[in-house]
Amino acid sequence: MFRLIFPRRVVAVPRIIHRNLQSDKKIVEELVGPPDPVSNLRPYKFERRHNETKYEVKLRLLRQDTQTFNQNFWKEHNTKFKQGREKYMNMLKREKYPNEKDK
């Protein structure tokens, strides 16, 4: 079960994981937070169960590593983009309107 956490409410979204080929289903709870203001990605909290198989542990750890990588990558990319955009806009204003201070 995913829980989407918004500033004032929590929304539950079910997620079903099949443990084996029979109809045995386990409900998993994961938390999803509000988007990061810089990276625009929603942070996930992955549930750690006491009876995880070694493959489930490996999958959970890979998902956590991927989430961390994506968060860092997009935070750095968006920061550089915003700084470059500001620099370009200031340069464009100086070249196009050299005598006008209010632009």
Buried (B, 14 or more C-beta within 10 A) or exposed (E): EBBBBEEEEEEEEEEEEEEEEEEEEEEBBBBBBEEBEBBEBBBBBBEEEEEEEEEBEEBBEEEBEEBEEEBEEBBEEBEEEEEEEEEEEEEEEEEEEEEEEEE
